[in-house]
Amino acid sequence: MATYDLDEQERLDELKAWWKRWGNLALIALAVVVAAAAGWRYWQQRTLTQNVEAGAVYERLTQSLAANDVKAAREAGGLLIDQYQGTAYAPRAALVLARINAGSGDLKSAQAQLEWALAQAKEPALKDLARLRLAGVQLDQKAYDAALKTLAGSHSDAFAARFDDLRGDVLFAQGKADEARAAYQAALGKLGDDNPYRNIVELKLDGVGGAVK
């Protein structure tokens, strides 16, 4: 029994020595872990709340568009960009506002919003759409080199035909008929026979003297 008590005392002494040396550090480490866990839970809850609120604002935006209330649509879109830019709804709102501005002739504002959407969007398809529309706005502004540079950016196969088609438009606007023809033919090669957009590209190709293959 005496031996048992001695062993217990030795372990207690070792524990006290360890705690004296490392106790404060252990408490700090524990506090950091607890704080990190609390922060993670807070971030998750905040993200969920932000997404729910942003979804409601985006619904207001779409309803305003359906009612042809451009002012309300602009307000809802601006709110999403200003206060919910970390959500997936913000770049979508930027695309909508860009379309509104392009329709009213404010191409500079449309370009700024499309550039913002391209930088902020995390979904590849949304990035492709923003890049495609940005190139279209640059074409409308006769910024041909900028449009070609935008179109040269990476994009998914799903949008490849649209990129080739718009590249053809830019090249044709530059007076480069042969290069435009090649771009339209490339677009046609990526469109199925039943794709309704195929007829539009065929008309363009015919307009630059190219044979539909």
PyMOL CGO cylinders between C-alpha atoms (Angstrom):
from pymol import cmd
from pymol.cgo import CYLINDER

trace = [
    CYLINDER, 0.00, 0.00, 0.00, 2.90, 2.33, 0.83, 0.3, 1, 1, 1, 1, 1, 1,
    CYLINDER, 2.90, 2.33, 0.83, 4.38, 1.62, -2.59, 0.3, 1, 1, 1, 1, 1, 1,
    CYLINDER, 4.38, 1.62, -2.59, 1.02, 2.39, -4.23, 0.3, 1, 1, 1, 1, 1, 1,
    CYLINDER, 1.02, 2.39, -4.23, 0.77, 5.70, -2.34, 0.3, 1, 1, 1, 1, 1, 1,
    CYLINDER, 0.77, 5.70, -2.34, 4.32, 6.59, -3.36, 0.3, 1, 1, 1, 1, 1, 1,
    CYLINDER, 4.32, 6.59, -3.36, 3.57, 5.91, -7.02, 0.3, 1, 1, 1, 1, 1, 1,
    CYLINDER, 3.57, 5.91, -7.02, 0.44, 8.04, -6.84, 0.3, 1, 1, 1, 1, 1, 1,
    CYLINDER, 0.44, 8.04, -6.84, 2.36, 10.88, -5.23, 0.3, 1, 1, 1, 1, 1, 1,
    CYLINDER, 2.36, 10.88, -5.23, 5.06, 10.71, -7.90, 0.3, 1, 1, 1, 1, 1, 1,
    CYLINDER, 5.06, 10.71, -7.90, 2.44, 10.96, -10.63, 0.3, 1, 1, 1, 1, 1, 1,
    CYLINDER, 2.44, 10.96, -10.63, 0.80, 13.88, -8.87, 0.3, 1, 1, 1, 1, 1, 1,
    CYLINDER, 0.80, 13.88, -8.87, 4.14, 15.62, -8.56, 0.3, 1, 1, 1, 1, 1, 1,
    CYLINDER, 4.14, 15.62, -8.56, 4.82, 15.05, -12.27, 0.3, 1, 1, 1, 1, 1, 1,
    CYLINDER, 4.82, 15.05, -12.27, 1.40, 16.42, -13.13, 0.3, 1, 1, 1, 1, 1, 1,
    CYLINDER, 1.40, 16.42, -13.13, 1.94, 19.50, -10.98, 0.3, 1, 1, 1, 1, 1, 1,
    CYLINDER, 1.94, 19.50, -10.98, 5.35, 20.07, -12.59, 0.3, 1, 1, 1, 1, 1, 1,
    CYLINDER, 5.35, 20.07, -12.59, 3.87, 19.70, -16.06, 0.3, 1, 1, 1, 1, 1, 1,
    CYLINDER, 3.87, 19.70, -16.06, 1.02, 22.05, -15.25, 0.3, 1, 1, 1, 1, 1, 1,
    CYLINDER, 1.02, 22.05, -15.25, 3.38, 24.61, -13.79, 0.3, 1, 1, 1, 1, 1, 1,
    CYLINDER, 3.38, 24.61, -13.79, 5.37, 24.58, -16.99, 0.3, 1, 1, 1, 1, 1, 1,
    CYLINDER, 5.37, 24.58, -16.99, 2.65, 24.14, -19.62, 0.3, 1, 1, 1, 1, 1, 1,
    CYLINDER, 2.65, 24.14, -19.62, -0.64, 24.94, -17.88, 0.3, 1, 1, 1, 1, 1, 1,
    CYLINDER, -0.64, 24.94, -17.88, -1.01, 28.52, -19.14, 0.3, 1, 1, 1, 1, 1, 1,
    CYLINDER, -1.01, 28.52, -19.14, -0.18, 27.46, -22.68, 0.3, 1, 1, 1, 1, 1, 1,
    CYLINDER, -0.18, 27.46, -22.68, -2.70, 24.63, -22.51, 0.3, 1, 1, 1, 1, 1, 1,
    CYLINDER, -2.70, 24.63, -22.51, -5.41, 27.03, -21.33, 0.3, 1, 1, 1, 1, 1, 1,
    CYLINDER, -5.41, 27.03, -21.33, -4.60, 29.43, -24.16, 0.3, 1, 1, 1, 1, 1, 1,
    CYLINDER, -4.60, 29.43, -24.16, -4.74, 26.60, -26.69, 0.3, 1, 1, 1, 1, 1, 1,
    CYLINDER, -4.74, 26.60, -26.69, -8.08, 25.47, -25.31, 0.3, 1, 1, 1, 1, 1, 1,
    CYLINDER, -8.08, 25.47, -25.31, -9.43, 29.01, -25.49, 0.3, 1, 1, 1, 1, 1, 1,
    CYLINDER, -9.43, 29.01, -25.49, -8.30, 29.28, -29.12, 0.3, 1, 1, 1, 1, 1, 1,
    CYLINDER, -8.30, 29.28, -29.12, -10.04, 26.02, -30.01, 0.3, 1, 1, 1, 1, 1, 1,
    CYLINDER, -10.04, 26.02, -30.01, -13.26, 27.09, -28.29, 0.3, 1, 1, 1, 1, 1, 1,
    CYLINDER, -13.26, 27.09, -28.29, -13.15, 30.52, -29.95, 0.3, 1, 1, 1, 1, 1, 1,
    CYLINDER, -13.15, 30.52, -29.95, -12.51, 28.96, -33.37, 0.3, 1, 1, 1, 1, 1, 1,
    CYLINDER, -12.51, 28.96, -33.37, -15.44, 26.59, -32.96, 0.3, 1, 1, 1, 1, 1, 1,
    CYLINDER, -15.44, 26.59, -32.96, -17.70, 29.44, -31.90, 0.3, 1, 1, 1, 1, 1, 1,
    CYLINDER, -17.70, 29.44, -31.90, -16.47, 31.55, -34.81, 0.3, 1, 1, 1, 1, 1, 1,
    CYLINDER, -16.47, 31.55, -34.81, -17.12, 28.75, -37.26, 0.3, 1, 1, 1, 1, 1, 1,
    CYLINDER, -17.12, 28.75, -37.26, -20.68, 28.31, -35.98, 0.3, 1, 1, 1, 1, 1, 1,
    CYLINDER, -20.68, 28.31, -35.98, -21.23, 32.06, -36.18, 0.3, 1, 1, 1, 1, 1, 1,
    CYLINDER, -21.23, 32.06, -36.18, -19.90, 32.17, -39.75, 0.3, 1, 1, 1, 1, 1, 1,
    CYLINDER, -19.90, 32.17, -39.75, -22.14, 29.28, -40.80, 0.3, 1, 1, 1, 1, 1, 1,
    CYLINDER, -22.14, 29.28, -40.80, -25.19, 30.93, -39.27, 0.3, 1, 1, 1, 1, 1, 1,
    CYLINDER, -25.19, 30.93, -39.27, -24.35, 34.29, -40.79, 0.3, 1, 1, 1, 1, 1, 1,
    CYLINDER, -24.35, 34.29, -40.79, -23.84, 32.73, -44.23, 0.3, 1, 1, 1, 1, 1, 1,
    CYLINDER, -23.84, 32.73, -44.23, -27.19, 30.99, -44.01, 0.3, 1, 1, 1, 1, 1, 1,
    CYLINDER, -27.19, 30.99, -44.01, -28.90, 34.20, -42.90, 0.3, 1, 1, 1, 1, 1, 1,
    CYLINDER, -28.90, 34.20, -42.90, -27.23, 36.20, -45.68, 0.3, 1, 1, 1, 1, 1, 1,
    CYLINDER, -27.23, 36.20, -45.68, -28.34, 33.69, -48.32, 0.3, 1, 1, 1, 1, 1, 1,
    CYLINDER, -28.34, 33.69, -48.32, -31.93, 33.64, -47.08, 0.3, 1, 1, 1, 1, 1, 1,
    CYLINDER, -31.93, 33.64, -47.08, -32.12, 37.44, -47.01, 0.3, 1, 1, 1, 1, 1, 1,
    CYLINDER, -32.12, 37.44, -47.01, -30.43, 37.75, -50.41, 0.3, 1, 1, 1, 1, 1, 1,
    CYLINDER, -30.43, 37.75, -50.41, -32.85, 35.25, -51.89, 0.3, 1, 1, 1, 1, 1, 1,
    CYLINDER, -32.85, 35.25, -51.89, -35.77, 37.37, -50.74, 0.3, 1, 1, 1, 1, 1, 1,
    CYLINDER, -35.77, 37.37, -50.74, -34.23, 40.51, -52.26, 0.3, 1, 1, 1, 1, 1, 1,
    CYLINDER, -34.23, 40.51, -52.26, -33.54, 38.69, -55.54, 0.3, 1, 1, 1, 1, 1, 1,
    CYLINDER, -33.54, 38.69, -55.54, -37.16, 37.55, -55.61, 0.3, 1, 1, 1, 1, 1, 1,
    CYLINDER, -37.16, 37.55, -55.61, -38.13, 41.20, -55.27, 0.3, 1, 1, 1, 1, 1, 1,
    CYLINDER, -38.13, 41.20, -55.27, -35.82, 42.00, -58.16, 0.3, 1, 1, 1, 1, 1, 1,
    CYLINDER, -35.82, 42.00, -58.16, -37.40, 39.42, -60.47, 0.3, 1, 1, 1, 1, 1, 1,
    CYLINDER, -37.40, 39.42, -60.47, -40.90, 40.53, -59.50, 0.3, 1, 1, 1, 1, 1, 1,
    CYLINDER, -40.90, 40.53, -59.50, -39.98, 44.13, -60.26, 0.3, 1, 1, 1, 1, 1, 1,
    CYLINDER, -39.98, 44.13, -60.26, -38.72, 43.12, -63.69, 0.3, 1, 1, 1, 1, 1, 1,
    CYLINDER, -38.72, 43.12, -63.69, -41.91, 41.18, -64.38, 0.3, 1, 1, 1, 1, 1, 1,
    CYLINDER, -41.91, 41.18, -64.38, -43.90, 44.28, -63.44, 0.3, 1, 1, 1, 1, 1, 1,
    CYLINDER, -43.90, 44.28, -63.44, -41.62, 46.44, -65.62, 0.3, 1, 1, 1, 1, 1, 1,
    CYLINDER, -41.62, 46.44, -65.62, -40.71, 48.50, -62.56, 0.3, 1, 1, 1, 1, 1, 1,
    CYLINDER, -40.71, 48.50, -62.56, -37.15, 49.40, -63.52, 0.3, 1, 1, 1, 1, 1, 1,
    CYLINDER, -37.15, 49.40, -63.52, -36.62, 51.71, -60.56, 0.3, 1, 1, 1, 1, 1, 1,
    CYLINDER, -36.62, 51.71, -60.56, -37.51, 49.00, -58.03, 0.3, 1, 1, 1, 1, 1, 1,
    CYLINDER, -37.51, 49.00, -58.03, -35.39, 46.49, -59.92, 0.3, 1, 1, 1, 1, 1, 1,
    CYLINDER, -35.39, 46.49, -59.92, -32.39, 48.83, -59.77, 0.3, 1, 1, 1, 1, 1, 1,
    CYLINDER, -32.39, 48.83, -59.77, -32.89, 49.35, -56.04, 0.3, 1, 1, 1, 1, 1, 1,
    CYLINDER, -32.89, 49.35, -56.04, -33.08, 45.61, -55.35, 0.3, 1, 1, 1, 1, 1, 1,
    CYLINDER, -33.08, 45.61, -55.35, -30.07, 44.91, -57.56, 0.3, 1, 1, 1, 1, 1, 1,
    CYLINDER, -30.07, 44.91, -57.56, -28.03, 47.64, -55.92, 0.3, 1, 1, 1, 1, 1, 1,
    CYLINDER, -28.03, 47.64, -55.92, -28.90, 46.28, -52.48, 0.3, 1, 1, 1, 1, 1, 1,
    CYLINDER, -28.90, 46.28, -52.48, -27.70, 42.80, -53.42, 0.3, 1, 1, 1, 1, 1, 1,
    CYLINDER, -27.70, 42.80, -53.42, -24.40, 44.14, -54.76, 0.3, 1, 1, 1, 1, 1, 1,
    CYLINDER, -24.40, 44.14, -54.76, -23.80, 46.45, -51.81, 0.3, 1, 1, 1, 1, 1, 1,
    CYLINDER, -23.80, 46.45, -51.81, -24.86, 44.27, -48.90, 0.3, 1, 1, 1, 1, 1, 1,
    CYLINDER, -24.86, 44.27, -48.90, -24.88, 40.67, -50.14, 0.3, 1, 1, 1, 1, 1, 1,
    CYLINDER, -24.88, 40.67, -50.14, -21.91, 40.56, -52.47, 0.3, 1, 1, 1, 1, 1, 1,
    CYLINDER, -21.91, 40.56, -52.47, -20.68, 37.32, -50.93, 0.3, 1, 1, 1, 1, 1, 1,
    CYLINDER, -20.68, 37.32, -50.93, -23.78, 35.43, -52.07, 0.3, 1, 1, 1, 1, 1, 1,
    CYLINDER, -23.78, 35.43, -52.07, -24.51, 33.85, -55.44, 0.3, 1, 1, 1, 1, 1, 1,
    CYLINDER, -24.51, 33.85, -55.44, -27.33, 36.32, -55.95, 0.3, 1, 1, 1, 1, 1, 1,
    CYLINDER, -27.33, 36.32, -55.95, -25.09, 39.40, -56.22, 0.3, 1, 1, 1, 1, 1, 1,
    CYLINDER, -25.09, 39.40, -56.22, -23.39, 38.56, -59.55, 0.3, 1, 1, 1, 1, 1, 1,
    CYLINDER, -23.39, 38.56, -59.55, -26.78, 37.56, -60.95, 0.3, 1, 1, 1, 1, 1, 1,
    CYLINDER, -26.78, 37.56, -60.95, -28.11, 40.96, -59.92, 0.3, 1, 1, 1, 1, 1, 1,
    CYLINDER, -28.11, 40.96, -59.92, -25.13, 42.61, -61.65, 0.3, 1, 1, 1, 1, 1, 1,
    CYLINDER, -25.13, 42.61, -61.65, -26.02, 40.77, -64.85, 0.3, 1, 1, 1, 1, 1, 1,
    CYLINDER, -26.02, 40.77, -64.85, -29.60, 41.99, -64.62, 0.3, 1, 1, 1, 1, 1, 1,
    CYLINDER, -29.60, 41.99, -64.62, -28.55, 45.59, -63.98, 0.3, 1, 1, 1, 1, 1, 1,
    CYLINDER, -28.55, 45.59, -63.98, -26.08, 45.40, -66.86, 0.3, 1, 1, 1, 1, 1, 1,
    CYLINDER, -26.08, 45.40, -66.86, -28.86, 44.29, -69.17, 0.3, 1, 1, 1, 1, 1, 1,
    CYLINDER, -28.86, 44.29, -69.17, -31.07, 47.15, -67.99, 0.3, 1, 1, 1, 1, 1, 1,
    CYLINDER, -31.07, 47.15, -67.99, -28.29, 49.69, -68.50, 0.3, 1, 1, 1, 1, 1, 1,
    CYLINDER, -28.29, 49.69, -68.50, -27.31, 48.31, -71.90, 0.3, 1, 1, 1, 1, 1, 1,
    CYLINDER, -27.31, 48.31, -71.90, -30.94, 48.52, -72.95, 0.3, 1, 1, 1, 1, 1, 1,
    CYLINDER, -30.94, 48.52, -72.95, -31.07, 52.18, -71.94, 0.3, 1, 1, 1, 1, 1, 1,
    CYLINDER, -31.07, 52.18, -71.94, -27.82, 52.97, -73.74, 0.3, 1, 1, 1, 1, 1, 1,
    CYLINDER, -27.82, 52.97, -73.74, -25.61, 53.29, -70.66, 0.3, 1, 1, 1, 1, 1, 1,
    CYLINDER, -25.61, 53.29, -70.66, -22.92, 50.96, -71.94, 0.3, 1, 1, 1, 1, 1, 1,
    CYLINDER, -22.92, 50.96, -71.94, -20.22, 52.15, -69.53, 0.3, 1, 1, 1, 1, 1, 1,
    CYLINDER, -20.22, 52.15, -69.53, -22.30, 51.23, -66.50, 0.3, 1, 1, 1, 1, 1, 1,
    CYLINDER, -22.30, 51.23, -66.50, -23.24, 47.93, -68.12, 0.3, 1, 1, 1, 1, 1, 1,
    CYLINDER, -23.24, 47.93, -68.12, -19.58, 47.16, -68.72, 0.3, 1, 1, 1, 1, 1, 1,
    CYLINDER, -19.58, 47.16, -68.72, -18.64, 47.98, -65.11, 0.3, 1, 1, 1, 1, 1, 1,
    CYLINDER, -18.64, 47.98, -65.11, -21.35, 45.69, -63.77, 0.3, 1, 1, 1, 1, 1, 1,
    CYLINDER, -21.35, 45.69, -63.77, -20.39, 42.85, -66.08, 0.3, 1, 1, 1, 1, 1, 1,
    CYLINDER, -20.39, 42.85, -66.08, -16.74, 43.17, -65.09, 0.3, 1, 1, 1, 1, 1, 1,
    CYLINDER, -16.74, 43.17, -65.09, -17.80, 43.05, -61.45, 0.3, 1, 1, 1, 1, 1, 1,
    CYLINDER, -17.80, 43.05, -61.45, -19.98, 39.99, -62.06, 0.3, 1, 1, 1, 1, 1, 1,
    CYLINDER, -19.98, 39.99, -62.06, -17.12, 38.26, -63.86, 0.3, 1, 1, 1, 1, 1, 1,
    CYLINDER, -17.12, 38.26, -63.86, -14.76, 38.93, -60.96, 0.3, 1, 1, 1, 1, 1, 1,
    CYLINDER, -14.76, 38.93, -60.96, -17.23, 37.91, -58.24, 0.3, 1, 1, 1, 1, 1, 1,
    CYLINDER, -17.23, 37.91, -58.24, -19.04, 34.92, -59.75, 0.3, 1, 1, 1, 1, 1, 1,
    CYLINDER, -19.04, 34.92, -59.75, -17.92, 31.52, -58.51, 0.3, 1, 1, 1, 1, 1, 1,
    CYLINDER, -17.92, 31.52, -58.51, -20.04, 29.40, -60.84, 0.3, 1, 1, 1, 1, 1, 1,
    CYLINDER, -20.04, 29.40, -60.84, -18.33, 28.64, -64.18, 0.3, 1, 1, 1, 1, 1, 1,
    CYLINDER, -18.33, 28.64, -64.18, -21.54, 29.04, -66.19, 0.3, 1, 1, 1, 1, 1, 1,
    CYLINDER, -21.54, 29.04, -66.19, -22.19, 32.43, -64.64, 0.3, 1, 1, 1, 1, 1, 1,
    CYLINDER, -22.19, 32.43, -64.64, -18.64, 33.53, -65.44, 0.3, 1, 1, 1, 1, 1, 1,
    CYLINDER, -18.64, 33.53, -65.44, -19.08, 32.39, -69.04, 0.3, 1, 1, 1, 1, 1, 1,
    CYLINDER, -19.08, 32.39, -69.04, -22.31, 34.35, -69.38, 0.3, 1, 1, 1, 1, 1, 1,
    CYLINDER, -22.31, 34.35, -69.38, -20.77, 37.47, -67.85, 0.3, 1, 1, 1, 1, 1, 1,
    CYLINDER, -20.77, 37.47, -67.85, -17.74, 37.21, -70.16, 0.3, 1, 1, 1, 1, 1, 1,
    CYLINDER, -17.74, 37.21, -70.16, -19.94, 36.71, -73.21, 0.3, 1, 1, 1, 1, 1, 1,
    CYLINDER, -19.94, 36.71, -73.21, -22.15, 39.70, -72.40, 0.3, 1, 1, 1, 1, 1, 1,
    CYLINDER, -22.15, 39.70, -72.40, -19.14, 41.84, -71.57, 0.3, 1, 1, 1, 1, 1, 1,
    CYLINDER, -19.14, 41.84, -71.57, -17.66, 41.13, -74.99, 0.3, 1, 1, 1, 1, 1, 1,
    CYLINDER, -17.66, 41.13, -74.99, -21.01, 42.07, -76.54, 0.3, 1, 1, 1, 1, 1, 1,
    CYLINDER, -21.01, 42.07, -76.54, -21.01, 45.41, -74.74, 0.3, 1, 1, 1, 1, 1, 1,
    CYLINDER, -21.01, 45.41, -74.74, -17.42, 46.03, -75.79, 0.3, 1, 1, 1, 1, 1, 1,
    CYLINDER, -17.42, 46.03, -75.79, -18.42, 45.29, -79.39, 0.3, 1, 1, 1, 1, 1, 1,
    CYLINDER, -18.42, 45.29, -79.39, -21.26, 47.81, -79.12, 0.3, 1, 1, 1, 1, 1, 1,
    CYLINDER, -21.26, 47.81, -79.12, -18.70, 50.37, -77.94, 0.3, 1, 1, 1, 1, 1, 1,
    CYLINDER, -18.70, 50.37, -77.94, -16.44, 49.49, -80.90, 0.3, 1, 1, 1, 1, 1, 1,
    CYLINDER, -16.44, 49.49, -80.90, -13.75, 48.33, -78.46, 0.3, 1, 1, 1, 1, 1, 1,
    CYLINDER, -13.75, 48.33, -78.46, -12.91, 45.46, -80.78, 0.3, 1, 1, 1, 1, 1, 1,
    CYLINDER, -12.91, 45.46, -80.78, -9.53, 44.47, -79.39, 0.3, 1, 1, 1, 1, 1, 1,
    CYLINDER, -9.53, 44.47, -79.39, -10.93, 44.47, -75.85, 0.3, 1, 1, 1, 1, 1, 1,
    CYLINDER, -10.93, 44.47, -75.85, -13.85, 42.30, -76.99, 0.3, 1, 1, 1, 1, 1, 1,
    CYLINDER, -13.85, 42.30, -76.99, -11.51, 39.77, -78.62, 0.3, 1, 1, 1, 1, 1, 1,
    CYLINDER, -11.51, 39.77, -78.62, -9.39, 39.69, -75.48, 0.3, 1, 1, 1, 1, 1, 1,
    CYLINDER, -9.39, 39.69, -75.48, -12.49, 39.03, -73.37, 0.3, 1, 1, 1, 1, 1, 1,
    CYLINDER, -12.49, 39.03, -73.37, -13.59, 36.25, -75.71, 0.3, 1, 1, 1, 1, 1, 1,
    CYLINDER, -13.59, 36.25, -75.71, -10.13, 34.68, -75.52, 0.3, 1, 1, 1, 1, 1, 1,
    CYLINDER, -10.13, 34.68, -75.52, -10.68, 33.94, -71.83, 0.3, 1, 1, 1, 1, 1, 1,
    CYLINDER, -10.68, 33.94, -71.83, -11.32, 30.37, -70.75, 0.3, 1, 1, 1, 1, 1, 1,
    CYLINDER, -11.32, 30.37, -70.75, -14.89, 29.13, -71.04, 0.3, 1, 1, 1, 1, 1, 1,
    CYLINDER, -14.89, 29.13, -71.04, -16.80, 25.87, -70.90, 0.3, 1, 1, 1, 1, 1, 1,
    CYLINDER, -16.80, 25.87, -70.90, -17.68, 23.79, -73.95, 0.3, 1, 1, 1, 1, 1, 1,
    CYLINDER, -17.68, 23.79, -73.95, -21.35, 24.58, -73.39, 0.3, 1, 1, 1, 1, 1, 1,
    CYLINDER, -21.35, 24.58, -73.39, -20.70, 28.19, -74.40, 0.3, 1, 1, 1, 1, 1, 1,
    CYLINDER, -20.70, 28.19, -74.40, -18.06, 27.51, -77.07, 0.3, 1, 1, 1, 1, 1, 1,
    CYLINDER, -18.06, 27.51, -77.07, -20.38, 28.05, -80.04, 0.3, 1, 1, 1, 1, 1, 1,
    CYLINDER, -20.38, 28.05, -80.04, -21.63, 31.35, -78.65, 0.3, 1, 1, 1, 1, 1, 1,
    CYLINDER, -21.63, 31.35, -78.65, -18.07, 32.54, -78.12, 0.3, 1, 1, 1, 1, 1, 1,
    CYLINDER, -18.07, 32.54, -78.12, -17.08, 31.62, -81.69, 0.3, 1, 1, 1, 1, 1, 1,
    CYLINDER, -17.08, 31.62, -81.69, -20.19, 33.31, -83.06, 0.3, 1, 1, 1, 1, 1, 1,
    CYLINDER, -20.19, 33.31, -83.06, -19.55, 36.55, -81.18, 0.3, 1, 1, 1, 1, 1, 1,
    CYLINDER, -19.55, 36.55, -81.18, -15.89, 36.43, -82.18, 0.3, 1, 1, 1, 1, 1, 1,
    CYLINDER, -15.89, 36.43, -82.18, -17.12, 36.30, -85.76, 0.3, 1, 1, 1, 1, 1, 1,
    CYLINDER, -17.12, 36.30, -85.76, -19.24, 39.41, -85.14, 0.3, 1, 1, 1, 1, 1, 1,
    CYLINDER, -19.24, 39.41, -85.14, -16.26, 41.31, -83.77, 0.3, 1, 1, 1, 1, 1, 1,
    CYLINDER, -16.26, 41.31, -83.77, -13.99, 40.27, -86.63, 0.3, 1, 1, 1, 1, 1, 1,
    CYLINDER, -13.99, 40.27, -86.63, -16.64, 41.17, -89.20, 0.3, 1, 1, 1, 1, 1, 1,
    CYLINDER, -16.64, 41.17, -89.20, -17.01, 44.60, -87.57, 0.3, 1, 1, 1, 1, 1, 1,
    CYLINDER, -17.01, 44.60, -87.57, -13.24, 45.01, -87.99, 0.3, 1, 1, 1, 1, 1, 1,
    CYLINDER, -13.24, 45.01, -87.99, -13.55, 44.25, -91.69, 0.3, 1, 1, 1, 1, 1, 1,
    CYLINDER, -13.55, 44.25, -91.69, -11.81, 40.87, -91.36, 0.3, 1, 1, 1, 1, 1, 1,
    CYLINDER, -11.81, 40.87, -91.36, -14.24, 38.84, -93.43, 0.3, 1, 1, 1, 1, 1, 1,
    CYLINDER, -14.24, 38.84, -93.43, -12.04, 35.74, -93.83, 0.3, 1, 1, 1, 1, 1, 1,
    CYLINDER, -12.04, 35.74, -93.83, -11.41, 35.46, -90.08, 0.3, 1, 1, 1, 1, 1, 1,
    CYLINDER, -11.41, 35.46, -90.08, -15.08, 36.13, -89.35, 0.3, 1, 1, 1, 1, 1, 1,
    CYLINDER, -15.08, 36.13, -89.35, -16.04, 33.36, -91.76, 0.3, 1, 1, 1, 1, 1, 1,
    CYLINDER, -16.04, 33.36, -91.76, -13.74, 30.93, -89.98, 0.3, 1, 1, 1, 1, 1, 1,
    CYLINDER, -13.74, 30.93, -89.98, -15.22, 31.87, -86.61, 0.3, 1, 1, 1, 1, 1, 1,
    CYLINDER, -15.22, 31.87, -86.61, -18.80, 31.36, -87.85, 0.3, 1, 1, 1, 1, 1, 1,
    CYLINDER, -18.80, 31.36, -87.85, -17.86, 28.00, -89.34, 0.3, 1, 1, 1, 1, 1, 1,
    CYLINDER, -17.86, 28.00, -89.34, -16.30, 27.00, -86.01, 0.3, 1, 1, 1, 1, 1, 1,
    CYLINDER, -16.30, 27.00, -86.01, -19.51, 28.01, -84.26, 0.3, 1, 1, 1, 1, 1, 1,
    CYLINDER, -19.51, 28.01, -84.26, -21.62, 25.96, -86.66, 0.3, 1, 1, 1, 1, 1, 1,
    CYLINDER, -21.62, 25.96, -86.66, -19.42, 22.93, -86.05, 0.3, 1, 1, 1, 1, 1, 1,
    CYLINDER, -19.42, 22.93, -86.05, -20.35, 23.06, -82.38, 0.3, 1, 1, 1, 1, 1, 1,
    CYLINDER, -20.35, 23.06, -82.38, -24.10, 23.48, -82.87, 0.3, 1, 1, 1, 1, 1, 1,
    CYLINDER, -24.10, 23.48, -82.87, -26.41, 20.54, -83.38, 0.3, 1, 1, 1, 1, 1, 1,
    CYLINDER, -26.41, 20.54, -83.38, -28.75, 20.45, -86.38, 0.3, 1, 1, 1, 1, 1, 1,
    CYLINDER, -28.75, 20.45, -86.38, -31.75, 20.94, -84.09, 0.3, 1, 1, 1, 1, 1, 1,
    CYLINDER, -31.75, 20.94, -84.09, -30.27, 23.96, -82.29, 0.3, 1, 1, 1, 1, 1, 1,
    CYLINDER, -30.27, 23.96, -82.29, -32.46, 27.00, -83.07, 0.3, 1, 1, 1, 1, 1, 1,
    CYLINDER, -32.46, 27.00, -83.07, -29.42, 29.28, -82.88, 0.3, 1, 1, 1, 1, 1, 1,
    CYLINDER, -29.42, 29.28, -82.88, -27.89, 27.45, -85.84, 0.3, 1, 1, 1, 1, 1, 1,
    CYLINDER, -27.89, 27.45, -85.84, -30.10, 29.32, -88.32, 0.3, 1, 1, 1, 1, 1, 1,
    CYLINDER, -30.10, 29.32, -88.32, -28.79, 32.68, -87.08, 0.3, 1, 1, 1, 1, 1, 1,
    CYLINDER, -28.79, 32.68, -87.08, -25.17, 31.63, -87.48, 0.3, 1, 1, 1, 1, 1, 1,
    CYLINDER, -25.17, 31.63, -87.48, -25.89, 30.23, -90.95, 0.3, 1, 1, 1, 1, 1, 1,
    CYLINDER, -25.89, 30.23, -90.95, -27.32, 33.60, -92.01, 0.3, 1, 1, 1, 1, 1, 1,
    CYLINDER, -27.32, 33.60, -92.01, -24.20, 35.36, -90.74, 0.3, 1, 1, 1, 1, 1, 1,
    CYLINDER, -24.20, 35.36, -90.74, -21.95, 32.93, -92.52, 0.3, 1, 1, 1, 1, 1, 1,
    CYLINDER, -21.95, 32.93, -92.52, -23.90, 33.37, -95.73, 0.3, 1, 1, 1, 1, 1, 1,
    CYLINDER, -23.90, 33.37, -95.73, -23.54, 37.14, -95.28, 0.3, 1, 1, 1, 1, 1, 1,
    CYLINDER, -23.54, 37.14, -95.28, -19.73, 36.91, -95.34, 0.3, 1, 1, 1, 1, 1, 1,
    CYLINDER, -19.73, 36.91, -95.34, -19.74, 34.59, -98.35, 0.3, 1, 1, 1, 1, 1, 1,
    CYLINDER, -19.74, 34.59, -98.35, -19.09, 31.36, -96.52, 0.3, 1, 1, 1, 1, 1, 1,
    CYLINDER, -19.09, 31.36, -96.52, -20.53, 27.99, -97.39, 0.3, 1, 1, 1, 1, 1, 1,
    CYLINDER, -20.53, 27.99, -97.39, -22.51, 26.25, -94.69, 0.3, 1, 1, 1, 1, 1, 1,
    CYLINDER, -22.51, 26.25, -94.69, -20.85, 22.90, -93.92, 0.3, 1, 1, 1, 1, 1, 1,
]
cmd.load_cgo(trace, "trace")
